[in-house]
Amino acid sequence: MRRGTNPAKRRKASFSLVEILIVIGILGVISALLVPYFSPMRGTASEQIARQQQAELQTALGNWVIAQSSGPGGLAAARAAYSGYSGAKLQLLQSYLQPATYSSLTGTGDDVTSSALSGANAYLQFSGWSAAGQQPTVQWINQ
């Protein structure tokens, strides 16, 4: 009988498949929790949504101006209606916005906010419209 050929005695120290899978699972959970804190894209989703809301408001405002200026009095009447409006300017654009977009926005006077804008630490503001050659704009204001 030869020594050293017994399989029970030649057993090497190693990890089992279950132990390896547990370690991989724990590392996956830890990385899923930590990656967002180190990612450069953190917080940009809110800003992208807010910029999209600004673009939609600007388009709706342009459509409102076109519709109002095509009536009696033309562009001067549209400018007077816009400048003289005492409520939230957002209400002027309700029929020019998608219902989901309109419901996500909150307006008081010339200012507009939403949860995405709050996440981006900003709000939107309707500009004045006094000059004849200009049209009103929706401006991005950082808080």
C-alpha positions in Angstrom: 0.0 0.0 0.0 1.3 3.4 -1.0 1.2 6.4 1.1 -0.3 9.7 -0.1 -2.8 8.1 -2.5 -5.7 8.2 -0.2 -8.3 10.7 -1.7 -9.6 11.8 1.7 -6.1 12.9 2.8 -5.3 14.8 -0.5 -8.2 17.2 -0.1 -7.2 20.8 -0.9 -8.6 23.8 0.8 -11.1 25.6 -1.7 -14.4 27.4 -1.9 -17.6 25.7 -2.7 -19.8 26.9 -5.5 -22.4 28.1 -3.0 -19.9 30.2 -1.1 -18.7 31.8 -4.4 -22.3 32.6 -5.4 -23.1 34.2 -2.0 -20.0 36.4 -2.2 -20.9 37.5 -5.8 -24.5 38.2 -4.6 -23.3 40.4 -1.7 -20.9 42.3 -4.0 -23.7 42.9 -6.5 -26.0 44.3 -3.8 -23.2 46.6 -2.4 -22.3 47.9 -5.9 -26.0 48.5 -6.8 -26.3 50.6 -3.7 -23.0 52.6 -4.1 -22.8 53.2 -7.9 -25.5 55.9 -8.0 -23.5 58.0 -5.4 -20.4 57.9 -7.5 -22.0 58.3 -10.9 -21.6 61.6 -12.8 -25.1 61.2 -14.2 -26.7 61.5 -10.8 -29.4 64.1 -10.8 -29.4 64.7 -14.6 -32.6 62.8 -15.1 -34.6 65.5 -13.3 -32.8 68.2 -15.3 -33.5 66.5 -18.6 -37.2 66.1 -17.8 -37.3 69.8 -16.7 -35.6 70.9 -19.9 -38.1 68.9 -21.9 -40.9 70.6 -19.9 -39.4 74.0 -20.8 -39.3 73.1 -24.5 -42.9 72.0 -24.4 -44.0 75.2 -22.7 -42.1 77.3 -25.2 -43.7 75.4 -28.1 -47.2 75.8 -26.5 -46.5 79.5 -25.9 -45.5 79.9 -29.6 -48.7 78.1 -30.7 -50.8 80.3 -28.4 -49.3 83.5 -29.9 -50.0 82.2 -33.4 -53.6 81.4 -32.5 -54.2 84.7 -30.7 -52.6 86.9 -33.3 -54.6 85.3 -36.1 -57.8 86.8 -34.7 -59.0 90.4 -34.7 -56.4 92.9 -33.7 -53.5 90.6 -34.7 -50.3 90.5 -32.8 -51.1 93.7 -30.9 -54.2 92.1 -29.4 -52.3 88.9 -28.5 -49.6 91.0 -26.8 -52.2 92.9 -24.9 -54.0 89.7 -23.8 -50.7 88.2 -22.7 -49.4 91.3 -20.8 -52.8 92.0 -19.2 -53.4 88.5 -18.0 -53.5 88.5 -14.2 -53.7 84.8 -13.5 -51.1 82.1 -13.9 -49.7 82.3 -17.4 -49.7 78.5 -17.4 -53.5 78.5 -17.6 -53.3 80.3 -20.9 -51.5 77.3 -22.4 -53.7 74.5 -21.0 -55.3 73.6 -24.3 -51.9 73.7 -26.1 -50.2 71.2 -23.7 -50.5 67.5 -23.4 -52.7 66.7 -20.3 -49.9 64.8 -18.6 -47.5 67.7 -19.0 -50.1 70.2 -17.8 -50.9 68.2 -14.8 -47.3 67.8 -13.8 -46.7 71.6 -13.8 -47.8 74.2 -11.2 -48.0 77.8 -12.0 -48.4 81.0 -10.0 -48.2 84.3 -12.0 -45.3 84.2 -14.3 -43.5 81.3 -12.5 -43.9 77.6 -13.2 -42.5 74.6 -11.2 -42.8 70.8 -11.2 -41.2 68.0 -9.3 -38.6 67.6 -12.0 -37.8 71.3 -11.8 -37.5 71.1 -8.0 -35.1 68.1 -8.5 -33.0 70.2 -10.9 -33.2 73.1 -8.3 -34.8 75.5 -10.8 -38.1 76.9 -12.0 -39.4 78.4 -15.2 -40.5 81.9 -15.7 -42.6 83.5 -18.5 -40.9 86.6 -19.8 -42.7 89.9 -20.4 -43.8 90.9 -23.9 -43.6 94.6 -24.5 -41.6 95.0 -27.7 -43.4 94.7 -30.9 -40.8 92.6 -32.7 -40.3 90.1 -29.9 -42.3 87.2 -28.6 -42.5 86.0 -25.0 -40.2 83.2 -23.9 -40.0 80.6 -21.1 -36.8 81.2 -19.2 -34.9 78.7 -17.0 -34.1 80.2 -13.6 -31.7 78.4 -11.2 -32.6 78.7 -7.6 
